[in-house]
Amino acid sequence: MHFATSSLALFAASATAFPATSVLDSDLPPPPAPEPIEVIELPLPPVAPSNDTGSCTLDVNPRGTGCILRGLGDSAFQAGDFTTDGNNVIVTVMFAGAPAPPHPASIYDGAQVILVKADGATFTNGDSWKCLSCGVPEKQQQSRDPQTDYPHVFRSGDKALWGHNILDCNGHQLADDDCTPEEIFIYPIYWATIENGTEVNGAPRELRLHPDDTHLGFSSFTSSGGQNTFFGRLQFNPSPTTGKVLAPRYELVDVNLLRDPSRSERLTAEDGELKFHDDVILVGELRGFSGTGDEIVYIGETYEANNIDVSAVHVVTGAVRRLTEHPEYTDPISFSADNKWIIALDTRGTNRQMFMSGMRHVPPLIDLVTVTVAASTRNNGNRRFFNPILIDGYGDRGDYFGQHVNAEGDGSNGAVNDPNWNARADPAFSRDGTKIVYWQAIVTGRECGGANPLPCPVPTTQGQREYRLMLAKLTSRTPQAAPPVFDVPDQLPWATPFPPGTPLPNTTRGPSAGEYLLRGKLSGVAHVELSNSTGDQSGSFDTVAVNYTDYADVEGYLLNGWENAKSTILWPNPWNTLVDWYSDLEETGVVTASKKTSLDGFHLQIDAMLNIFNATGTLTTTIDGEVYEQPANGT
């Protein structure tokens, strides 16, 4: 399907809702002019009539090269990035309906990784796709890890990161005819860690490949719900003798814990006064690297109340910068190879988060107990509210919030801007900077239909497939050469070495329970009380109460009023949280704004792994007369 677009308008919310926050930094260039963008849907293998063995007949796929699932399900589809020449996109798919062995087409079964043509051409077999992992001999994929998400092509073009595996085509470019199953080897990635005195294979998640093809960044969750992020080097071991994976493997060595003990506190207390430290290095969820690899990109601590944004830290100097500022939620993000552009997936334009984050320049005190729900409400189960946003490499600033990639269209069923199609992680640039790939999934039940008041749309895709692969062509651009990759050291100067057996540090951060004063950078004060309902004064708390008096951190944003919240983890699930929230804030100056709960407060229960909105009471933000109300339950 083809969508001709000409996205000639920068994405901008109304001037009343998002006025310029401050004068642009004199060291930064002015925001770029809008540019034309053409969006097309890339072809995928045909949809299997059913999951039954043999349902993918020659009537469905005359070339006998497989069929894929109609529904998304778990790990059924995920797009990655481009091959080095920009002519192909790597994608994880779930094949279904293959005939039983020994039929030649029986190899098109289960989770596999394919290349999809992005230049309108076909492979020599006549298909616009090519399966890389199908038919690889068992001896060449010993101990293949079942985790097959986030595929990424190595800059060298002959390998791919595929979940917790590396697919290696023995020196051949992945798209070449010489890259056959007989030439491909799939090796697991092994991280040796120690748990209770026993060596186990560690559990990294969402691995991101550094542009040098040698290093990886990844996140890892603890059983108690904590998260840490790491950076390590890939080292091939053809004959391992220790560990649980005794097959040829890539090992993660020289691992760094992305934490600087001297800069690990976002909020500190001294002599009864609180202080926020904007230079803190607290890498929350790792999202990747800059195009040259000189920065690590991540979701970290918030700068404004309930506003989840993306930051970057330099791998050597430790310099931190905030990349996004829009009050909506940003998460998946990628840089162009030359660092000049960012493609981010963001809820901006949907008003999904505005009821809690729309008021600007409120210090993130309430986030001490509400950050989990602020990070969870950007989804409703399998309904995402992400759209692809093109931003220059300097990030959001002033009243510049980038350009919607898929802005054009009539919003109808199947249109490029159909709100029922939501972008998913991760987007990517072609190496020459002229193309962007992203993928979308359509909303399905329970997030529509049945008890949900939102009707379920009928997909217009082939076979009514519930996901689609999109290519955005930046038609006014000329191809740019990629600059050299940054020479990143194995041990980052500011990070903490993390050899096998190293215990994780205590993640309790911030001040203890008590009463404090926070002074505005320009004027006023905030009286803050941090407390624990159990009476524990050891450094943990579950309740924050704040009273603002003529408080201002930014010129023209004067804050008065109060806000308090209590967070309760609903054990045994550490991700299930109940927040009891009360707010009566007023902001004057550049804007006239308020953030208020109903008299009985706002009470939100949400599981961060499921993201189903379930609340009683109301929380409403009003900005210059424009009202932003919370979503209805289940929507």
C-alpha positions in Angstrom: 0.0 0.0 0.0 1.3 3.5 -0.9 0.7 6.7 1.0 1.8 9.8 -0.8 2.5 12.5 1.8 4.1 15.9 2.0 4.5 16.5 5.7 5.3 20.2 5.2 4.4 21.4 8.7 6.5 21.0 11.8 4.7 19.3 14.6 3.5 21.9 17.0 0.8 21.9 19.5 -1.2 25.1 20.0 0.7 28.2 21.0 -1.5 28.4 24.1 -0.8 24.9 25.2 3.0 24.9 24.5 4.5 28.4 24.5 8.2 28.8 24.1 9.8 27.8 27.4 12.8 30.1 27.1 15.1 31.9 24.8 17.0 29.4 22.7 20.5 28.6 23.8 22.8 30.8 21.7 25.1 27.9 21.0 22.3 26.0 19.3 21.1 26.6 15.7 17.5 27.5 15.0 15.1 24.7 14.4 15.1 23.2 10.9 12.5 24.0 8.3 9.8 21.3 7.7 10.6 18.9 4.9 8.6 16.7 2.5 8.1 13.0 3.6 6.6 10.2 1.6 5.4 7.1 3.5 4.8 3.7 2.0 4.0 0.3 3.4 6.6 -2.4 2.7 5.5 -5.9 1.6 5.7 -8.9 3.9 5.1 -12.6 3.4 1.5 -13.5 2.9 -0.7 -14.3 5.9 -1.3 -17.9 6.8 -5.0 -18.9 6.6 -4.6 -20.7 10.0 -1.9 -22.0 12.3 -2.6 -25.5 11.1 0.2 -27.5 9.6 0.1 -27.2 5.8 -2.3 -24.3 5.6 0.3 -22.2 3.8 -0.4 -23.8 0.4 0.9 -22.8 -3.0 -2.4 -21.0 -3.5 -1.5 -18.7 -0.7 2.2 -18.4 -1.5 3.0 -19.7 -5.1 6.7 -19.6 -4.4 6.5 -21.8 -1.4 8.5 -19.4 0.7 6.3 -19.3 3.8 3.4 -17.5 5.4 3.2 -15.5 8.6 0.8 -15.1 11.5 -2.1 -12.7 11.1 -2.1 -11.6 14.7 0.7 -10.0 16.6 0.8 -12.1 19.7 4.0 -12.5 21.6 7.2 -11.9 19.5 5.3 -12.4 16.3 6.8 -9.4 14.6 9.4 -6.7 15.2 11.2 -4.5 12.8 14.8 -3.6 13.1 17.1 -1.4 11.1 18.5 -1.2 7.5 21.3 -3.2 5.9 24.4 -1.1 5.2 23.3 -0.1 1.7 19.8 1.0 2.9 18.1 -1.3 0.5 16.8 -3.9 3.0 15.2 -3.9 6.5 15.7 -6.7 9.0 12.6 -8.0 10.6 11.6 -10.8 13.1 8.5 -12.7 12.0 6.5 -15.7 13.1 6.0 -18.2 10.2 2.9 -20.4 10.4 1.1 -23.1 8.4 4.2 -24.7 7.0 3.9 -28.3 5.7 5.5 -31.0 7.8 9.0 -32.2 7.2 10.6 -33.3 5.0 8.8 -30.9 2.7 11.2 -28.2 1.5 8.9 -25.5 2.8 8.8 -26.9 6.3 11.7 -24.6 7.1 9.4 -21.6 7.1 8.1 -22.3 10.6 8.2 -20.4 13.9 10.2 -17.4 14.9 12.6 -16.4 12.1 14.5 -13.3 10.9 14.1 -12.0 7.4 15.2 -9.2 5.2 12.6 -7.1 3.4 13.4 -5.1 0.3 13.1 -1.3 0.9 14.0 -0.2 -2.6 11.1 -1.7 -4.6 13.2 -4.5 -5.9 13.0 -8.3 -5.3 15.5 -11.0 -4.4 16.6 -13.5 -7.0 13.8 -15.9 -6.0 11.2 -13.2 -7.0 10.2 -12.4 -3.4 10.5 -9.0 -1.8 11.8 -10.8 1.3 14.5 -13.3 2.2 14.6 -15.5 5.2 18.0 -15.6 6.9 17.4 -18.1 9.7 15.2 -20.6 7.9 16.9 -23.9 7.1 20.1 -23.1 9.0 21.5 -26.6 9.9 21.1 -27.5 13.5 24.9 -27.9 14.0 25.2 -24.3 13.0 22.8 -22.9 15.6 23.6 -24.9 18.7 21.9 -23.5 21.9 20.1 -20.8 19.9 18.5 -18.5 22.5 14.7 -18.3 22.1 14.8 -14.5 22.7 14.6 -13.1 19.2 13.5 -9.5 19.6 15.2 -6.2 18.5 17.0 -7.3 15.3 19.9 -5.1 14.2 22.3 -5.3 11.3 26.0 -4.9 12.1 27.6 -2.0 10.2 29.8 -4.6 8.6 26.7 -6.0 6.9 27.6 -9.7 7.4 26.1 -10.2 10.9 23.0 -9.3 12.8 22.0 -9.0 16.4 18.9 -11.1 16.8 17.6 -11.0 20.3 20.1 -12.8 22.5 21.8 -14.2 19.4 24.2 -13.2 16.7 23.5 -14.4 13.2 26.8 -14.6 11.2 26.9 -15.1 7.4 30.6 -16.1 7.3 31.8 -12.9 5.7 28.9 -12.5 3.1 26.6 -9.5 3.1 23.3 -10.6 4.5 21.3 -9.6 1.4 23.7 -11.3 -1.1 22.8 -14.5 -2.9 25.9 -16.1 -1.4 24.4 -15.7 2.1 22.6 -19.0 2.2 21.5 -21.2 5.1 24.7 -23.3 4.7 26.8 -20.2 5.3 24.9 -18.9 8.3 25.8 -19.6 11.9 23.6 -18.5 14.9 25.4 -18.1 18.1 23.9 -17.3 21.6 25.1 -14.4 23.6 26.3 -15.4 27.1 26.6 -13.3 30.2 28.2 -15.1 33.1 26.8 -13.8 36.4 26.6 -15.3 39.9 23.4 -15.8 41.8 23.5 -17.4 45.2 26.9 -18.8 44.6 25.9 -20.6 41.3 27.0 -19.4 37.9 24.0 -18.8 35.7 23.4 -17.2 32.3 22.5 -13.6 33.0 19.2 -12.1 31.8 19.9 -9.0 29.7 17.0 -7.6 27.9 16.5 -5.3 24.9 20.1 -5.5 23.7 21.3 -2.6 21.6 24.3 -2.9 19.3 26.9 -0.1 19.4 27.9 1.3 16.0 31.4 -0.2 16.4 29.9 -3.7 16.0 31.8 -4.8 19.1 30.0 -3.4 22.1 26.5 -3.9 23.5 24.3 -2.0 25.8 21.4 -3.6 27.7 19.0 -3.4 30.6 18.4 -6.1 33.2 15.6 -6.4 35.8 15.9 -7.8 39.2 13.3 -10.1 40.8 12.2 -7.3 43.1 11.4 -5.0 40.2 14.6 -3.0 40.1 16.4 -2.2 36.9 20.0 -1.7 36.0 21.8 -1.0 32.7 25.1 -2.2 31.4 27.6 -1.8 28.6 29.9 -4.6 27.6 32.1 -6.0 24.8 31.3 -9.0 22.6 34.0 -11.7 22.5 33.6 -14.9 20.5 34.4 -18.2 22.3 34.4 -21.2 20.0 34.9 -23.8 22.7 33.6 -22.8 26.1 34.3 -25.1 29.0 32.3 -23.4 31.8 28.8 -22.1 32.2 25.4 -23.4 31.2 25.9 -22.8 27.4 28.6 -25.2 26.3 28.4 -24.4 22.6 30.1 -21.8 20.4 29.0 -18.5 21.9 29.5 -14.7 22.1 30.4 -13.7 25.6 29.7 -10.3 27.2 33.0 -9.3 28.8 34.4 -6.1 30.2 30.9 -5.3 31.5 30.3 -1.8 32.9 27.4 -1.0 35.3 26.2 2.3 33.9 26.4 4.1 37.2 28.7 6.8 38.5 28.7 6.5 42.3 29.8 10.2 42.6 26.9 11.3 40.3 24.1 8.9 41.2 21.8 11.1 43.2 19.2 13.1 41.4 17.9 14.7 44.6 19.9 15.2 47.8 19.3 16.9 51.1 21.6 19.0 53.2 20.8 21.1 56.3 17.0 20.7 55.7 17.1 21.8 52.0 16.6 19.7 48.9 18.6 20.1 45.7 18.1 18.6 42.2 21.3 17.7 40.3 20.8 17.9 36.5 24.2 16.4 35.8 23.2 13.1 37.5 24.0 9.9 35.5 21.1 7.6 36.2 20.6 5.4 33.1 17.2 3.9 33.5 16.1 2.0 30.4 18.8 1.9 27.8 17.5 2.9 24.4 20.6 2.7 22.3 23.4 5.0 21.1 24.0 8.1 19.1 24.8 7.5 15.4 28.6 7.7 15.9 28.4 5.9 19.3 29.7 8.8 21.4 26.6 8.9 23.5 24.4 6.4 25.3 20.7 7.2 24.9 18.3 6.3 27.7 15.2 7.0 29.8 16.4 8.5 33.0 15.3 10.7 35.8 12.6 13.3 35.1 13.2 17.0 34.8 9.6 18.1 35.1 6.8 16.5 37.0 5.3 13.4 35.3 7.2 14.1 32.0 9.1 11.1 30.9 11.8 12.0 28.5 15.0 10.7 26.9 18.5 11.8 27.8 22.0 11.1 26.5 25.4 10.7 28.3 28.7 10.9 26.6 30.6 7.6 26.9 33.9 9.3 28.0 33.2 12.7 29.5 29.9 11.7 31.2 28.3 14.9 30.0 24.5 14.6 30.2 22.0 16.3 28.0 18.2 16.2 27.7 17.0 15.3 24.2 13.2 15.6 24.5 11.0 18.1 26.5 7.5 17.8 25.2 5.0 17.0 28.0 4.0 13.8 26.3 5.8 10.5 26.7 8.9 9.6 24.7 10.5 6.1 24.6 11.9 4.4 21.5 14.4 6.6 19.8 17.2 6.3 17.2 19.9 8.7 15.8 21.0 9.1 12.2 24.5 7.8 11.5 25.8 11.4 11.4 24.2 12.4 14.8 22.2 15.2 13.0 18.7 13.7 13.3 16.6 11.8 15.8 13.6 9.6 15.1 11.5 9.2 18.3 8.3 7.4 19.1 6.2 9.7 21.2 2.6 10.2 22.3 2.8 13.9 21.4 -0.3 14.9 19.4 -2.5 12.4 21.2 -2.9 14.3 24.5 -2.6 10.9 26.2 -0.4 12.2 29.1 -1.4 15.8 29.2 -3.8 15.4 32.1 -0.8 14.7 34.4 2.2 16.2 32.6 0.8 19.2 30.7 1.8 21.9 33.3 5.4 22.8 32.5 8.3 23.5 34.8 6.9 21.8 37.9 9.8 20.2 39.8 9.6 16.4 39.7 9.0 16.0 43.5 5.8 14.1 43.1 7.6 11.7 40.7 9.3 10.2 43.7 6.2 8.1 44.1 4.3 8.6 40.9 6.9 7.9 38.2 5.8 4.3 37.7 2.2 5.3 36.8 3.4 8.2 34.7 5.5 5.7 32.7 2.7 3.2 32.4 -0.3 5.3 31.3 1.2 6.0 27.8 -0.2 2.6 26.7 -3.5 0.9 27.1 -2.5 -2.8 27.0 -1.7 -3.5 23.3 -2.9 -0.1 22.2 0.1 2.2 21.9 -0.2 5.9 21.4 3.2 6.4 19.7 3.7 8.3 16.5 7.1 8.7 14.8 8.6 12.2 15.3 11.5 13.6 13.3 13.7 15.9 15.5 17.0 17.4 14.7 20.0 16.1 16.7 19.9 19.0 19.2 16.5 17.8 20.5 13.4 19.6 21.6 13.9 23.3 22.5 11.8 26.4 22.8 8.6 25.8 20.9 10.2 23.3 18.5 9.0 19.8 19.0 9.9 18.2 15.7 7.9 17.1 12.7 5.3 14.3 12.6 6.6 11.7 10.0 3.1 10.4 9.3 1.2 13.7 9.6 -0.6 13.5 6.2 -3.7 11.5 5.4 -7.4 11.7 6.1 -7.3 9.6 9.3 -9.5 7.0 7.7 -9.2 3.2 8.2 -5.8 2.2 7.0 -4.5 5.7 6.3 -0.9 6.6 7.1 -2.2 8.6 10.1 -5.0 6.2 11.1 -5.0 6.6 14.9 -5.8 2.9 15.3 -2.3 2.1 14.0 0.3 2.8 16.6 4.1 2.8 16.2 6.2 0.2 18.1 9.9 -0.1 19.0 12.3 0.5 17.4 12.4 3.0 14.5 15.7 3.5 12.5 17.4 5.6 9.9 19.1 4.3 6.8 22.8 4.8 7.1 22.8 7.6 4.4 20.0 9.5 6.3 17.4 9.5 3.5 15.0 6.9 4.9 13.3 5.9 8.1 11.7 2.5 8.9 9.2 2.0 11.6 6.4 -0.5 12.3 2.9 -0.3 13.6 0.3 -2.5 15.2 -3.5 -2.0 15.0 -5.6 -2.0 18.2 -7.3 -5.2 18.9 -9.5 -6.5 21.8 -9.6 -6.2 24.8 -8.4 -2.7 24.1 -11.4 -2.3 21.7 -14.7 -4.0 21.3 -16.7 -5.9 23.9 -16.9 -4.0 27.1 -14.6 -1.3 25.7 -16.5 1.5 24.2 -14.0 1.9 21.3 -14.9 -0.2 18.3 -12.4 -2.6 16.8 -11.2 -1.6 13.3 -10.9 -4.0 10.4 -7.3 -4.0 9.1 -6.9 -3.1 5.4 -3.6 -5.0 5.2 -3.1 -8.2 3.2 -4.9 -11.0 5.0 -6.1 -8.4 7.6 -2.6 -8.6 9.2 -2.5 -6.8 12.5 0.9 -5.2 12.0 2.5 -3.3 9.1 6.1 -2.2 8.1 6.4 1.4 7.1 9.1 3.2 5.1 9.4 7.0 5.3 11.3 8.6 2.4 12.9 12.0 3.2 12.6 13.0 -0.5 14.4 16.3 -0.4 17.6 14.9 1.1 20.7 13.7 -0.6 22.6 10.7 0.7 25.2 11.6 3.3 28.4 9.7 4.1 28.5 8.3 7.7 31.3 9.7 9.8 33.8 7.5 11.6 32.5 5.6 14.6 33.6 6.9 18.0 36.4 4.9 19.6 34.7 3.9 22.8 36.8 2.4 25.5 36.0 -1.0 27.1 35.9 0.6 30.5 33.9 3.8 30.5 35.7 6.4 32.8 32.6 7.3 34.8 30.9 3.8 34.9 31.4 1.0 37.5 33.3 -2.2 36.5 31.0 -5.2 36.8 33.0 -8.5 36.5 31.1 -11.8 37.1 30.2 -12.2 40.7 29.9 -8.4 41.5 26.9 -7.7 43.6 24.5 -5.1 42.5 24.7 -1.8 44.5 22.0 -0.7 46.9 19.5 1.2 44.6 17.9 3.2 47.4 18.5 6.8 46.4 17.6 10.2 47.6 16.9 11.8 51.0 15.4 10.1 54.0 11.9 10.7 55.2 11.5 14.1 56.7 10.5 17.8 56.1 12.5 19.9 53.7 12.7 23.1 51.8 13.3 23.4 48.0 14.2 26.8 46.7 13.2 27.9 43.2 16.0 28.7 40.9 14.5 32.2 40.3 12.1 32.7 43.2 9.9 31.2 45.9 10.0 28.0 47.8 8.5 24.5 48.1 7.8 23.0 51.4 8.2 19.2 51.1 7.4 16.4 53.4 8.6 12.9 52.6 7.1 10.2 54.8 6.6 6.4 55.1 3.2 5.1 56.2 5.0 2.3 58.2 7.0 4.9 60.2 10.2 3.6 58.6 12.8 6.4 58.7 15.7 4.4 57.1 15.7 6.2 53.8 12.6 4.8 52.1 9.2 6.6 51.8 5.9 6.2 50.0 4.3 9.6 50.4 5.2 13.0 49.1 3.4 16.2 50.1 4.5 19.6 48.5 3.3 23.2 49.0 4.5 25.8 46.5 4.7 29.5 47.2 5.7 31.8 44.3 8.0 29.1 43.1 9.8 29.5 39.7 12.6 27.6 38.1 12.0 29.2 34.6 11.2 32.9 33.8 7.5 33.4 33.4 6.3 30.2 35.1 5.2 31.1 38.7 3.8 28.2 40.7 1.5 28.2 43.7 -0.6 25.5 45.4 -0.1 22.0 46.7 0.1 18.4 45.6 0.6 15.2 47.5 0.6 11.5 46.6 1.0 8.1 48.2 2.2 5.0 46.3 1.4 1.5 47.4 3.0 -1.6 45.7 0.4 -4.3 45.5 2.6 -7.3 46.4 3.4 -10.0 45.3 3.6 -8.2 42.0 6.3 -5.4 42.3 5.0 -3.8 39.1 1.4 -3.4 40.3 1.0 0.0 41.9 -1.8 2.0 43.5 -1.4 5.8 43.7 -3.6 8.0 45.8 -3.2 11.5 44.4 -4.4 15.0 45.4 -3.5 18.2 43.6 -4.5 21.9 43.5 -1.8 23.7 41.6 -1.9 27.1 39.8 0.6 28.5 37.3 0.7 32.1 36.0 2.9 34.2 33.8 3.5 33.0 30.2 0.5 30.7 30.7 -2.5 30.5 33.0 -2.6 26.8 34.1 -4.0 24.5 36.7 -3.7 20.9 37.8 -6.5 19.7 40.0 -7.9 16.5 41.3 -11.5 16.0 42.3 -12.3 16.5 46.0 -12.1 12.8 46.7 -8.7 12.7 45.0 -7.5 10.6 42.0 -6.8 7.0 42.6 -5.0 5.1 39.9 -4.1 1.4 40.0 -1.9 0.1 37.1 0.4 -2.8 36.4 3.4 -1.5 34.6 3.7 -4.8 32.6 0.1 -4.6 31.4 -0.7 -0.8 31.3 -4.4 -1.1 31.7 -5.8 2.3 32.9 -8.0 1.8 36.0 -8.8 4.9 38.1 -11.4 6.5 40.3 -11.7 10.3 40.9 -10.3 12.8 38.4 -7.1 14.5 37.6 -7.4 17.4 35.1 -4.8 19.9 33.7 -6.0 23.1 32.1 -3.7 25.4 30.1 -5.0 28.8 28.9 -8.5 27.4 28.9 -7.7 24.1 27.1 -8.8 21.2 29.3 -6.9 17.9 29.4 -8.8 15.1 31.2 -7.7 11.7 32.1 -8.5 8.8 29.8 -11.6 6.7 30.6 -10.9 3.4 32.2 -9.9 0.7 29.7 -9.2 3.2 26.9 
